[in-house]
Amino acid sequence: MMKYILAENLKHKHSFLKKLLVIMPIFLILLSFFLMPSYFTTNAYNWWYVIIMPATFALIPAMMHRKEDRKLSYRGVFPLNINLKKLWVSKIITALIYMTVTAMIHMLGVYMFQFFIGGQLTPNYRFSRLLFASVLLIITNIWQIPCCFFLAKKFGFIASITINAVLGLGLGIFLSDSPFWMYCPYAWGIRLMVPVLHILPSGLPVEASNPMLSTTSIFVPCILSIGLFIVLTAITAKWFSRQEVK
């Protein structure tokens, strides 16, 4: 499997995709820093997991698929004597690595910029709290990787990004503060930031009396996301292994 992952990563050497992993979080950090420095950390995280992260998490699988599809439409892959299931899983693992990298760049950037700002109207966060929040956001969104790969392979580049971004922005924000948030995977990460960073889905600081602080389970969404990730990976890998050259 490691050879598959290394080969997959090599395909994107010096590509715009890898530049995007740095551009997206840095752009957001600078935007938050210059627009509203008094609320820098709150905005830098809220805008990240509500707007930028869903778009980035949709772009990575879509761009990885497009690079494979543009050249030979997978004609250089299907005829080879390779395990197509392993190939598909290696793409998913590589995308997960890329997503982790961009999330960590965002987290480190926010943490370091806090020192430039000094005091904020909202509290500065410790490194451990920001790291915990970013790890939770990765875990609660990993199920999107096989989903976005499938959408890109089945419906194309634009459709996959549009579907995932619209659902993420629409359902994620709308249901994250409702009693039905647990039934919407797009709402899991947004909702968990309420007890972890004390930020409401709207970006406002949460009040101490807000019931979401005590009624939001942290571990259940993580378990559900990992389970959904495994199921979607297995289903889509089996589907991909049955594909033929067109």
C-alpha positions in Angstrom: 0.0 0.0 0.0 2.9 2.4 0.8 4.1 2.1 -2.8 0.7 3.1 -4.1 0.6 6.1 -1.8 4.1 7.3 -2.7 3.2 6.9 -6.4 0.0 8.8 -5.9 1.8 11.6 -4.2 4.5 11.7 -6.9 1.8 12.4 -9.5 1.1 15.8 -7.8 4.7 16.9 -7.4 5.1 20.6 -8.3 1.3 20.7 -9.0 -1.0 23.6 -8.1 -2.8 21.3 -5.8 0.1 21.3 -3.3 0.3 25.1 -3.6 -3.4 25.2 -2.8 -2.7 23.4 0.5 -0.8 26.5 1.7 -2.7 29.2 -0.2 -6.1 28.5 1.2 -5.3 28.6 5.0 -2.8 31.5 4.6 -5.3 33.6 2.6 -7.9 33.1 5.3 -5.5 33.9 8.1 -4.4 37.1 6.4 -8.0 38.1 5.6 -9.0 37.6 9.3 -6.0 39.5 10.5 -6.6 42.6 8.4 -10.4 42.7 8.4 -11.2 42.1 12.1 -8.0 41.8 14.3 -10.0 42.2 17.5 -11.8 38.9 16.7 -9.0 37.3 14.7 -8.9 33.8 16.2 -12.7 33.4 16.3 -13.1 34.5 12.7 -10.1 32.6 11.5 -11.6 29.4 12.8 -15.2 30.0 12.1 -14.7 31.1 8.5 -12.3 28.1 8.1 -14.7 25.3 9.1 -17.9 27.0 7.8 -16.6 28.3 4.4 -13.0 27.5 3.4 -12.6 24.0 4.7 -15.6 22.5 3.0 -14.4 24.0 -0.3 -10.9 22.9 0.2 -11.9 19.4 1.2 -14.0 19.2 -2.0 -11.3 20.6 -4.2 -8.5 18.2 -3.1 -10.2 14.9 -4.3 -11.7 16.7 -7.3 -8.3 18.0 -8.4 -6.6 14.7 -7.8 -9.2 12.9 -9.9 -9.0 15.6 -12.7 -5.2 15.1 -13.0 -5.8 11.3 -13.5 -8.8 11.8 -15.8 -7.4 14.6 -18.0 -4.4 12.7 -19.4 -5.8 9.3 -20.4 -9.2 9.1 -18.6 -7.7 6.3 -16.4 -6.7 4.4 -19.6 -3.1 4.3 -18.2 -4.4 2.7 -15.0 -7.1 0.1 -15.8 -5.0 -2.0 -18.1 -2.2 -2.4 -15.6 -1.7 -5.4 -13.4 -2.4 -3.5 -10.2 -5.0 -3.8 -7.5 -7.6 -1.2 -8.3 -9.0 -1.3 -4.8 -5.6 -0.5 -3.3 -5.2 2.3 -5.9 -8.5 3.9 -4.9 -7.7 3.6 -1.2 -4.2 5.1 -1.8 -5.9 8.1 -3.4 -8.1 8.5 -0.4 -5.2 8.2 2.1 -3.1 10.7 0.1 -6.1 13.1 0.1 -6.4 12.7 3.9 -2.7 13.5 4.3 -3.1 16.6 2.2 -6.1 17.7 4.2 -4.2 17.1 7.4 -1.3 19.2 6.1 -3.6 22.2 5.2 -5.5 22.0 8.5 -2.2 22.0 10.5 -0.9 25.0 8.4 -4.1 26.8 9.3 -3.8 25.9 13.0 -0.1 26.9 13.3 -0.8 30.1 11.4 -3.6 31.1 13.7 -1.6 30.3 16.8 1.4 32.3 15.7 -0.6 35.3 14.5 -2.2 35.6 18.0 1.2 36.8 19.2 1.3 39.6 16.7 -2.2 40.8 17.7 -1.8 40.6 21.5 -5.1 41.2 23.2 -8.4 40.5 21.5 -12.0 41.1 22.4 -12.3 37.3 22.4 -9.7 35.2 24.3 -6.5 33.9 22.7 -6.4 30.1 22.6 -3.7 27.8 23.8 -1.8 25.6 21.3 -3.4 22.5 22.8 -6.9 23.8 22.4 -6.3 24.8 18.7 -4.7 21.5 18.0 -7.6 19.6 19.6 -10.1 21.7 17.5 -8.3 21.1 14.3 -7.9 17.3 14.9 -11.7 17.1 15.6 -12.4 19.0 12.4 -10.3 16.6 10.4 -11.9 13.5 12.0 -15.5 14.7 11.6 -14.9 15.5 7.9 -12.8 12.5 6.7 -16.0 10.8 5.4 -16.1 13.5 2.7 -12.9 12.2 1.0 -14.3 9.0 -0.5 -17.6 10.8 -1.1 -15.9 13.6 -3.1 -13.8 11.1 -5.0 -16.9 9.2 -6.0 -18.7 12.4 -7.0 -15.8 13.6 -9.1 -15.4 10.2 -10.8 -19.1 9.8 -11.4 -20.3 13.4 -12.2 -17.1 15.4 -13.0 -15.0 18.1 -11.4 -17.5 21.0 -11.2 -20.4 18.9 -10.1 -18.4 17.3 -7.2 -17.3 20.6 -5.8 -20.7 22.2 -6.2 -22.6 19.4 -4.6 -20.3 19.1 -1.6 -19.8 22.9 -1.1 -23.6 23.6 -1.3 -24.5 20.8 1.1 -21.7 21.8 3.4 -22.7 25.4 3.5 -26.4 24.8 3.5 -27.1 21.8 5.6 -24.0 22.2 7.8 -24.8 25.7 9.0 -28.6 25.2 9.0 -28.7 22.0 11.1 -25.6 22.5 13.3 -27.6 24.4 16.0 -30.7 22.3 15.6 -31.8 19.2 17.6 -31.2 17.2 14.4 -27.5 18.0 14.0 -26.4 14.5 14.8 -28.2 13.2 11.7 -26.3 15.5 9.3 -22.5 14.7 8.8 -21.9 18.2 7.5 -23.0 19.6 10.8 -20.7 17.5 13.0 -17.5 19.6 12.9 -19.4 22.9 13.1 -21.3 21.8 16.1 -18.3 20.5 18.0 -16.7 23.9 17.9 -19.4 25.2 20.2 -18.0 23.3 23.3 -14.4 23.2 22.2 -13.8 26.8 21.1 -17.0 28.3 22.4 -18.0 29.6 19.0 -21.5 29.4 17.6 -22.1 28.4 14.0 -22.8 32.1 13.3 -19.3 33.0 14.5 -20.6 34.7 17.7 -19.1 33.7 21.1 -21.4 31.3 23.0 -22.9 32.3 26.3 -22.2 30.2 29.3 -26.0 29.4 29.7 -26.3 28.0 26.1 -27.5 24.4 26.3 -25.3 23.4 23.4 -22.3 23.5 25.7 -23.6 20.6 27.8 -25.7 18.7 25.2 -23.0 18.3 22.5 -21.2 15.0 22.5 -17.7 15.2 21.2 -16.9 11.5 20.8 -20.1 10.2 19.1 -19.7 12.3 15.9 -16.0 11.3 15.7 -17.0 7.6 15.9 -19.8 8.1 13.4 -17.5 9.9 11.0 -14.8 7.3 11.2 -17.4 4.5 10.7 -18.9 6.4 7.7 -15.4 6.9 6.3 -14.7 3.2 6.4 -18.0 2.2 4.9 -17.8 4.8 2.1 -14.2 3.8 1.4 -15.1 0.1 1.1 -18.1 0.7 -1.1 -16.4 3.1 -3.5 -13.3 1.0 -3.7 -15.4 -2.0 -4.7 -17.2 0.2 -7.2 -14.0 1.6 -8.7 -12.5 -1.9 -9.0 -15.3 -2.7 -11.4 -14.7 0.2 -13.7 -13.6 -0.3 -17.2 -11.8 1.8 -19.8 -14.3 3.8 -21.9 
